[in-house]
Amino acid sequence: MTEVFNKMNALRWKRIVIKVGSALIAPEGKGCSTRYLLAIARFISECKLQGVEVVLVSSGSVAAGRAAIPFSHQPLPINVKQAMAAIGQSQMMMIWSKLLDWPCAQILLTHDDLRDRRRYLNIDNTLRTLLSHGALPVVNENDTVATAELKVGDNDNLAAMVATVVDADALIICSDIDGLYSANPKTNPDARFIARVDAITPEIYAMAGGSHHSVGTGGMVTKLQAAAKATAQGIETLIINGQKASSFDALLKGEAAGTLFCAQPGHLSAKKHWLLHSSKASAEVTLDAGAVEALLHKGASLLAKGVTAVQGDFDKGDAIWLVSSTGTRLAKGVCQYSAPELNKIKGIHSSQIEAVLGYCPSEVAVHRDDLVLME
């Protein structure tokens, strides 16, 4: 197994993203602790000394600020969580700054920042500028202002999105177990450790007790979702035990640590990866059989003529799901029309659009360059 990791020696990576969760930042849930962070900081320092650029995605602002605002009721109201995050975020940044010998830069994001193409590019430029000047970007979800509809939801998936933004070579997700097992090792003594995953299949998700459609704010399912996002973009991904200093020592030596998820060939362009994984879509447009065939097998754009139904509200330029008559999601794309406009022109030829609307900004509803097919 060592030879698998020899080619992945951290000192040969040019740029890595490391995700550290709340359980490592605030293991007691009552404020920041250096118990596990010292080893992580030393690993980051060793990487930096060897010229490896590092971006840190750090959870834990709510846990870090919990002690400052006594509140016994569960679940925590959103305003209380946001207040805890506001206090905890500064404490978390302070501890990282103390552990490291160079500037640490705070980057707070919401899903809205990542799904908006202009802001996405601004995030890219900011992160790359910080890295070029030797600073350590410390990224977290903006829990002080984010509401449910604006949240990524978990920092595993946020880390994968950040790794894509900065075109990282590797994503390291720190967990409280050694990696992926065939079942939960805390409850099943027969659980088998999985050292390498060549492709993330439904069977792999089943090992974590879920699917790629599962919704959660942590746990192994979200780590697999993150690994799927990153590896699809050609980024090697590791899930390691962040509570063990030996995990980081092994990586620096090029030895086996955690579970390796292999980068996939033929990854999506940055634009289509952003569209698939970062843009947010809730509305659906149903296609007829001819449009489905053209979309899946002929590399065609979606014409208004192929639309049979429009569900939900959206504006021109928003991302929408393109679905079959049975509701299967076939693709995700940026629509050239609003929902009311598309409702008026669905099922008609492109040559008739101007007569119906009084204008024709586009002959297609979704251009081929602005859509990505689902697997």
N, C-alpha and C positions, 0 to 999 in steps of 0.2 A: 504493500500500500504506500510505502514511503515514496516510491518513484512517481506515484500520481501527484504528490505534492511537491516534488523537486522542481518541476516546471512552474509551480505556483509560488515559489519562495516569495514572501512578501517584499523582499529587497529587490525583486525583479519587476514588481508592479510599479507603474508610473503614477497611478492615481487610484486611491481607494476611498470607499465610504464605509464608515463604521457606525453601526446602530447600537446604542446602549439604552436599555429599558429602565423603567422605574424601579424594578426589583434590585437593580445594581446601583442606581443612584441613591435610593432611599430604602434600603433593605428592611427597615422596621416600619416604613410608611410614615415616619414622624420627622422627616428632615434629612438633609444630605449627609452622606457618610463616605469616608474614603476607603472603607473596608475592601471594596472590589475595584475602586477607581484608580488606585495607585498602580496596579499592574497594567491597566488599560492605558493610563497616561505614559507609563514607561514604554509600552509598545508603540504608541503614537510618536514618542520622542525618538525611538530607534529608527522608525520609518523615516521621520523627517531628516535625521542625520544622514541617511543614505539617499536623500533626494527624492523620496516618495511623497507625493502630495496627498494630504489627508483631509477629508470632510467628515465631521462628526455629527451624527443625528442623535440627539440626546433627549429622551423622555424624562419625566420626573418632576416637572414644575408643580403639579398639583400635590404630589406626595411630599415634595420639599417644603411646600408652604402650609401643609395641613396643621402643623403644630401651632402656627401663628393665629389661626382662627378656630377656636374650639367649637365643634359642631358634632353632636352625637347622633343625629338622625340620619338614616340611610333610606334611599339613596340621597346623595348630596344634591341640593338644588343647583341649577346651572349658575346662578349668580354667586353662590358660595364657592363653587369649583373655580369660577373665573377669578374670584378674589384670591383664592389660594394660589392659583397659577401666577397671578401678578406678583405676589410676594415670593413664591418659590423660584420663579424664573431668574430673578436677580441673584438668589442664593446659589442656584445651580451654576450660573455663569461665573460667580465668584470662586467657586470651588475648582472649576476647570482652569480658571486663570491662575490660581495658586499652584496647581499641580503641573502646569506647563510653563515653559520659559520664553514664550513668544505671544504676540497679541492674539486674543480670542475674539472673534466677531460673532455677534448674535444675529441670527436670521430667523424671523418668525413668519410662518407661512400658513395660509388656509388653502383649501381646495380651489377656491375662487382664484387665487393667485396663479395656480398651476394650470387651470383650464382656460384662462384668458391668454391668448397667444402672445400679446404684447408684453404682459407681465411675466410670462414664462421666459421670454427672451431677456427681459431685464434681470430676472433671477440668475439666468445663465451668465450674463455679463458681470454681475456683482460677484458671484462665486468665483469665476475665473480670475477676476481682478484681485480678489483677496488671496487666492492661491498664488498668483504670480508675485505677490508682495510678502509671501512667507507667513501669512496669518492663518489661523485655524478657524474656518467657518463652523460654528456650532448651530445646527438647524433644529428647530422644534416646531410643532404645530402651535399656532397662535391661540392657545386655550383661553386667553383673557378676553377674546372677542368672538371666537368662532362659535357658531351655533350648529345644530345638527346638519342642516343642509349645506353648510360651508365647510364641514370637516372632512379631511381624508378619512379619519376614523381611527387610525392606528399608525404608529411610527414605523412599523415594519414596511408597510406599503409606501409611506412617505419616503423612507430611505431608498427604496427602489426607484421612485420617481426622481429623487435627487441624484442618484447614481447615473440615471439616464441623462439628466440635464447636463451634468458635468462630464459625460462620456467617460465614466470610470472604468478601470480595468477589472476591479473586483468590488464586491459588496460583502462585508462581514457583519453578520447579524449575531449579536451576543445574546445568549439565552441562559437559563438556569439548569439546562441539561446538556449532555454532550453532543446532541445533534438529533437527527431523525431516527426514530425507532419504528418497528413494524406495528407497535401498539404503545399505549402509555406505559412507560417503564415504572412509573410511580404506583400503578395499580395492577400491572400485569407482570409477574416475574418471568414470563416466557418471552417478553418483548425482545426483539432482535435489533441490534444496532445496524443502521444502514450507512456505510462509509461513503458511498458514491451513488449519485443519481444522474443518469445520462439524460433522462427526459422526465418531466413532471406530468404524469398521467393521472386519470381518475383513481387508479389503484394507489398511487402515492398519496393523493388527498385522503383516501379512505383510511390510510394508516394514521392520519392525524385526527380521525373522527369527524371528517367533514368533506366539503367539496369546494371547488373554486368559486362557487356561488355563495358560500357561507358568509354570514355577516358577523364580525366580531371586533373587539378592540384589543386583541392580543392573543397569545397562544400559538400553537404550531400551525394552525390553518392559515393565519395571516402571514406567518413566516414563509409558508409555501407559496402563498399568493405573491408575496414580494419576490421570492426566488424566481417564480415564473415570469414576472415582469422583467426582472433584470437579465435573466439568461436569454430571454427572447430578444434582447437588445445586444447580445454578445458579451454580457458581463458575467464573469465567473462569480458564484455566490457560495458563501460558507455559512453554516449555522454552527456556532461553537459554544462551549460552556464559558461564559464570561466571568464566572465565579472562580475559575481556576487559572492562576498565573501561568501554569504549565501549558495552557492552550496557546497563549501568546508566545511563549518561549519556543514552542514547537514550530509555529508559523515562521518565526524569524530564522529558524534553522532549516526550513524547507521540509519539515516532517509532518506526518499526518496529524490533523486536529479537526474534530467535528465532522460534519457531513458536507461533502463537496457536491454542488450542483453545477453541471457542466454547461458552459456557454453554448447556445444553439447557433448553428450556421444560418446564413440567409436572413439576418434580422431585419426588422422594419426600418424604414427611414425615420429620422428624428421627428419629422412632421407627423407621420402616421402613427408612430409610437405615442406621441403626445395625444393624438386624436383618440386612440384606443384606450389609453390608460389614464390620461389626465383630464381630458374634456369630460364634462358632466352632461349626461343626456337622460331625460325622463320621458319625453314624448316618443310616440311610435308612428311610423307610416307603413301601412300594409301594401304589399305589392301583388300584382297579378302574376300568373304563371310565366307569361312572356318576359316580364321584367326580372323575375327571379332567374330565369335561364340566362338572360343577357348579362345580368350582374355577376353571376357565379362562374359562367363558362365563356363569356365573350369579351370580358374586360370593358364593358360598356358603362356609361354614366346612367343615372336614373332620370328618365323623362317623366313629365307630369302624366302622360298617357298611361304609364304603368302603375300609377297610384290608385288604389281602390278605396282607401280610408285613411283618415288622419285622426290620431288620438292624442290629446294633450295640447298644451299651448306652447308656442315657441316663436321667436323672432327670426328674421333673416340673419344668417350667420351663426345660429345656434346649432349644436350637435344634436342629432336625432338617431333613433334606432330604425333600421329598415328591417321589416319582419315579413315572413311568409303569411299565407292565409291561415295557417295553423298557429301563428304566433311565435314561430321560431325566429330568433334574432340572427339575421344573416350578415348584417354589416352595420357600421356606425359611420355617419357622414355629416358634413356641414351643409345645411339646407340653404338654397339661394332664395327661398321664399318664406314668409311667415306662415303660421298655421292657417289663419283666415284666407290668405291668398292661395295657398295650396289646396284648401278645401274647394275653392271656386274653380280651380283649373284641373283638378284631378280627373284623369280619364280622357283628357282632350289632347289633340295634337299640338305640338309646339307652335305651329303656324297660327293657331287660334288664340294663343295666350293674350296677345295685344287687344284683340277684339273683346275679350272677356274682362280683362283688368284695366284696359286703357293704356297699358305700357307692358314692355317685355324686357326686364333687366337681364334675363338669362333664358336660353333655350332648354336648359336642363334644370331639373329640380335639385339634384346633387351631382356635382362633377366627379368623374372618376378619380381625379387627383386629390379630391377632398373626402374620400371615403376609404375605409379599411374593412376588409372582410374578416369575419369571425372564423376561428378555427373550426 
